[in-house]
Amino acid sequence: MGVWQIRDLNVSRRKNCVEQLLSEINIRFIVRIWIESDVFINLSRVIDYMAEDSKLYSPEERYKLIGKLIEEIKLRRYSFQTGKSYISIVKEFLASGKTPREFLLSYTTKSKSTMRSVYFALKFFHENVLNTKFEEKLPLARKSLKLPLVLSKEDVIKMINSTNNLKHKLVIMFLYYAGLRLDEVRNITWSDIDIGRETIHLKTAKGDKERVVFLHKRLIETLSMLGMKDTGPIFISQRDGKYNKRTIQQIIKSASRKAGIKKNVTPHTLRHTFATHLLESGADIRYIQQLLGHKDLKTTQIYTHVANKDIKQLANLL
């Protein structure tokens, strides 16, 4: 029915026709239609913008869009893990036929961290692949303050002594005595080690940010026992490839179990322990920030919540 035909209807029928037309249109808009003198019908039908429309893409369209997404991720040199996450989320989104809001709502039962990942993946996809403004304005859920698990020095020593495999010992020691991330341990090379200056120069750190950390004397001793080399990865598997993530996770899990630790210990637990023990020993938090490679001091300040030096002092007041 055209506009000229609607005009010829009485007020009641005009309203019904306009409502019917709006229900069949899948674009959000607000329209005011003049009906009679001094009479307006305000229709604020909330429907999605074209850019946010639910749409079922063909396999060919999805393939091309994911290809473009991969290109954009590579151009920005995002980490493998971030790229993998974005690609997985966007693939699911494209196959769902849902609007961004509907897709986000389907994740409301997940963790806040997952919600944030989905939001930023969709935002990146719309702005850099579809070249459209991401109109979704859902308030971002703040990350809940989850305190890190920290081990005692005695527990760490037990873990190191639980294995006779030198490389396994070194994995534990690099995580604790240098505060490295799992991927940094995997990628560390002999050329990163400077025995003379007693430093480790990390060239493949998170976010392509190089940093230098101290080389602990116990690491020097164990590296010497293994046999120092000039080049190549320190951790090479029996198949002549670098250790994978699963291998390192299993080394830590096995060592903690042999040490009789009942907590759920992961490689990152040792990094948390490294930072907390330094803080408890009086190290300046800004130095700890540099050693960990944190961009924001707030990220490092989480360890002030678990350091127990001051807590012990308070207990002594009672």
N, C-alpha and C positions, 0 to 999 in steps of 0.2 A: 504494500500500500504506500503510495507516494505522499509527500508533504501536502500537496494540493488536495488530496483526498481526505487527509486527516482534518484539514481545516473545515471541511464541510460537515463534520460530525459534531454532535453535541458534546458538552464538556465531559460528561461521564465516559462516553465512548472514546473520546480523544485520549483521555488518561489511560484507559485500558489498552488502546492501540500502541501508545508510546511505551508503556510498560512491557508489552509483548516484544516490540522492536528492540528495546534495550536488552531484554533477556536473551536475544539471539545474537547480539553483537559482543565480541570478545575483546573489546578495547576499553580501558578505563577512561571515563570522561565524566564531566559534570555539565549538565545541560539545563538551560532554562527555556521553557517554551511559553510563549504568550498565548493565553487561552481566551480570556475576555478582558475587557478593560478593567484595570485594577486587580486582575487575578493572575497569579503565576503558579506554575507547578515546578517545584524544585526537585530534581532527581539527582541524587548523589550515589549512583550505582558504582560500587567499588569493584572494578574489574581490572585485570592486568593490562599494563602497557604492552605495545607490540613487542618491545625488547624483552619483556618478561613473560610473554605468552607461553603457555604450555605448548610444546611442539614435539611431535615425533619425527626424528630425523631418520633418513634412510641410512643403511649401512655405509653407503658411499660418502654421504655427507658427514657422518660421524668420523669416518676414516680421515677425511680431509681436515676436519676441525681438530682432531687429536694430533695430526701431523703438524698443524700450525701451532698448537699448544706446545708441543715438544720443541719446536724451533724457538719460540719465545722464552721458554725455560732455559734453553741452552745459551741464548744470547745474553741472558742475565746471570749465567753461570751459577744457577741455584744448585744446591747440594743434591746428590743422588736421591737422598731420602725425601727431600721436599718435592723434587720432580716426580718421584714415584707416587707420593701421596696425592699431588694435584691431578696427575693423569688418572689415577684410580677413581677419585671423586668425580671428576668431570665426565669420565666414561659412564659412570653410574647415573649422573645427572642427565646426560644426553639420551640415555636409553629409557629414562623414567617417564618422559613426557610431562614432567611436573614443572611448575613455575619455581623460581628460586625460593620464594617464601614457602611453598608447599614442600619443596625438597628439604629446606632447613627444618621445617616443622617435623619432618619424619625422623630427624635426629635429636629431638628434644629429650629422648630417654637416654641418650648417650652422655658421656662426660662433657664437662665444659671445654676441656682441651680439644676434644673431637669436634664440638660445635664450632669453635674458633677456626679449626683447620678447614672445615667445610665452607665456612663463610669466606675465608680468604682465598680458597681455591676458586669459588664461583666468582668472586670479585675480580681476580686475576684473569679468569677466562673471558668474562664480559668486556673488561676494559682493554685487554691486550690481544684477544683473538677475534671477538665479535666487533671490537672498536665501538662499543656502546657504553654509555654511562650506567654504572651499576646503581640502580635506584633503591635497592633494598636497604632499609634503614633500621633493621632490627637491632636493638641494643646488644652490644657484644657482652656476653657473660664474662665476668672477670674470673681469672684463674683462681681456684681455691688454694689457700695457703697450705700446702702439704709439706710437712717437715721431712727432710731427708733422713734416711737411716744412717747411723754412724756406728762404726765398730771401735772397740778399744784397741790400744797399741798391742796388747797381749794377743788379742784375736788375730790381728794382722800378721804378727810373727808366727803364730800357730799355722796360719794358712800357708805362709812361705815355706815353713818347715815340713808341711804335710806331703810335699812331693820331692822326689829326687831328680826329677827332670829339670835341667838347668833352664831350658827355654820357658817352661811353665812357671818356674820361680821368677824369671825375668818379666813375664807378663804381669804377674801380681805386683812386682816391685815397680814397674813403670807406671802402673795405675795408681799405686799408693805414694811412692817416693818422688814422683814427678807430677802427679795429679792429671795424667793424660786421659783423654777420652778414648773409648774403645777403638774408633777409627784411626785415631792418632797412633795408637799402639800398633795397629795393623800395618800402617804405612811408614812407620819410622825406619830410617835407613842408617847404615854405619856412618855415612857422611854427615848425618845430623849430630853425631856425637863428637864433642870437642873435649878430649881428656885433659889437655893442657889448661884450658880455661874453666874446666869443670862445668860445662853448660850443654844443654840440648837445644838445638835450633830447629824448631818445628816449622817446616815449609809447607805442609799440607794440612794446616789447622782448619777448624770450622770457619766458614765464610771467607776462605782465602786470606785470612789474617795470620801472617807469620808472627811467631813469638819465640822468646828465648826463656827457658826455665833452667833452674840449677840442676846439676848432675850429682846426685847424692853419692857419698863414698861407698855405700853398700851396693849401689848399682855398678860403680866402677869395678869393685871387687868381683862381682858376679859376671860382668861382661868380660873381664880378663880371664876368668875361668873357662868361659865359653870359647874364647879365642877371638881377639879383635881382628876386624877386616877393614879394608879401605872403602869399599862400595857395596851396594846391594842392600836388599831388605834384611833386617835382623831376624825377623820371624818368617821362616820358609818351611812349608809343610813337607811331608815325605814325597809329595807329588811335584815338588819344586815350584809351588805357587805360594802366594802370601796366605797367611792364616785368614780364614773367613770369620765373620762375626760369631757364627755358631760355635766355632772351635774355642774362641776366647771365652764365650759365655759358659761353655762346658768346663773349661779349666777352672774358672772361678767357682762354679757350682760344686764341682768335685772337691776342690780345696777347702771350701767352707764346710762341706759335709764331713770330710776327714778331720777337720779341726774341731768338730763337735759344736759348730755354731748353728743354732736353731732358727736364726733369722733368715729372711729371703735375701741373700747377698747377690748382687749383680756387679758387673764391672764398674758401673757408675757409683756404686756404694763406696768403693775404694777412693774414688775422686772426691766424694763428699767427705770421707774420713780424712783425707789429706788436708783439705781446706779447714775443716773444723779443728783438727789437731794443731795446725799452725796458729789459728785464732786463739785457741786456748793457751798456747805457749807465749802469747803476747805479740805476735806479728801484726803489723799494721794492715788493716783491711784493704787498703788501696794496693799494697804490694800483692796481697792474695788475689785481688781482682786481676792484676797484670799476669800473674802466674797461671790463672785459670783461663785467661783470654776472654773475660767477660766485657762486653761493650758498655753495659750499664752497671753502676755500682749497686743498684737495687737488687740485681740478681745475686751478687755476692753476699749481700746483707742477710740473706736467708740463713746463713750459718751462725749469725748472732743469736738465733732462736734455739739452736741446739748445742752451742758451746756451753759447757757446764762449769767453767772456771768461776764465774761470778755466782752461779747458782750454789756451788759448794760453799763459797764465802758467806752467802746469806744463811745457809743451813747452820753454819758455825755460830751465828748470832743467837740461836735458840738454846 
